[in-house]
Amino acid sequence: MKLLARLRQIAMVGGVETFGVAVGGIAGLLIVNVLPKDQYAAYTFLVACITLILGVTDLGLAHCCLPVVGQRTNEVPWVVGACQQVFRKRWLLLGVGLAIVAPYWFVTSREHGWGGGGYLLASAFMIVIVLLSLREHYASTVLLILGHISTLNRIGFSSHFVRIAFVGAVLLLPMTSWSVAGIVAATAAASLVSVLLYRTEFRSREIVNTRLEGDDARRVDAQVIQIAKPLVLPAIFYQVQGVITVFLVSMFGTSNMVAEVGAFGRLAMVLIVVDRVTNILLFPVIARAPEGQRLRTMLLQGHLVYLFLMALVLLTSVYFPQYWILLLGEKYRSMEPLVWMVFLSSILQNASGFAFRTMTVRGATAGQSYSILATLVTQVLYLAIVGVSDLRSVLGFAIATSVANFGYQYTLLALRWWQWRLA
């Protein structure tokens, strides 16, 4: 019966997450197909800016909540207090993120001629999205740790519905210089709906704000420092790496190349389904499991299944790239031979993240700084030998980076896996 209950939960979460990714994918593909390439390039750049700002507010802190809460997941005040203690630091880092991204946004926008009222309004909505996203992340983390999976699914469904409805409405209107602002506003509206629904849910479940004081606060802060300190440099580095492809083409390429890189990113959204299901169902279990043979078996089985699923997706990009390009539209048909490169780099990068999260939910964050050296050496060698001159070379750069990350993270995980044997 327990197995059946677990399978039902996996099916429910997997179904909702698949629906969410499908809705997000449909919205993204509508945007790719309808927006002119120059406007889609500006949209891609703004999304990269949002991603980098949110990344700077992290610096390893997002990986602290599960190990800090530990096995006290049934104590609501403790869960809320611990999460608030972590997210308070993320809010403090928001100013740092804005200070880093703002100059780059200004220079790149001028270089590509992105300006006018519509673009500036879209940039303002970008800030709104960042503010709302931090509130979303906090609320969803609390409910995830407390085990309210169905609530997360319901709120996610509502948010996705609002976004695709707004995106559809914007795209039905004639394309103007204000269209990008309307699309960014759709994401902001979806985030606002999520925040309001989370507030309602907190009130109905009587989840009140709880601030840790005294020894509890100091103990949590000490744990957060212990967990996050080894991740600060890697976090800064890999947040930049997460958007480096877009940033490279925005600095050295044309607006057309920026649009093509952004469009390719839409194809890899299918990989998000597996990652979201594991975030909700697998990693909380890994965080709570005692060290021993059961933990090692769970990790081995989970990673084998994950890599097998990723391999199946890669095969479709190799043998049936024409069907993936159909999703983007005819103006991207020339990119068909490069589809496999997008999926290979995305799969390797996602698998690296899967291995990384497996370790961090157990509080095993030591040794991550050395991954920077492995990645930088790989990137410098690639740029020296191949360079970055066209879309193929940019995608090759992404693959080389992903190979370095994949090799390092799985080597580190193999060492941890051996250490988590029976004491």
Sequence and secondary structure as in RCSB ss.txt:
>XXXX:A:sequence
MKLLARLRQIAMVGGVETFGVAVGGIAGLLIVNVLPKDQYAAYTFLVACITLILGVTDLGLAHCCLPVVGQRTNE
VPWVVGACQQVFRKRWLLLGVGLAIVAPYWFVTSREHGWGGGGYLLASAFMIVIVLLSLREHYASTVLLILGHIS
TLNRIGFSSHFVRIAFVGAVLLLPMTSWSVAGIVAATAAASLVSVLLYRTEFRSREIVNTRLEGDDARRVDAQVI
QIAKPLVLPAIFYQVQGVITVFLVSMFGTSNMVAEVGAFGRLAMVLIVVDRVTNILLFPVIARAPEGQRLRTMLL
QGHLVYLFLMALVLLTSVYFPQYWILLLGEKYRSMEPLVWMVFLSSILQNASGFAFRTMTVRGATAGQSYSILAT
LVTQVLYLAIVGVSDLRSVLGFAIATSVANFGYQYTLLALRWWQWRLA
>XXXX:A:secstr
 HHHHHHHHHHHHHHHHHHHHHHHHHHHHHHHHHS HHHHHHHHHHHHHHHHHHHHTTTTGGGTHHHHHTT TT 
HHHHHHHHHHHHHHHHHHHHHHHHHHHHHHHHHHHHHT  HHHHHHHHHHHHHHHHHHHHHHHHHHHHHHHT HH
HHHHHHHHHHHHHHHHHHHHHHS   TTHHHHHHHHHHHHHHHHHHHHHHHHHHTT       HHHHHHHHHHHH
HHHGGGHHHHHHHHHHHTHHHHHHHHHS HHHHHHHHHHHHHGGGGHHHHHHIIIIIHHHHHHS SSHHHHHHHH
HHHHHHHHHHHHHHHHHHH HHHHHHTT GGGGGGGGGHHHHHHHHHHHHHHHHHHHHHHTTT  TTTTHHHHHH
HHHHHHHHHHT   SHHHHHHHHHHHHHHHHHHHHHHHHHHHHHTS  
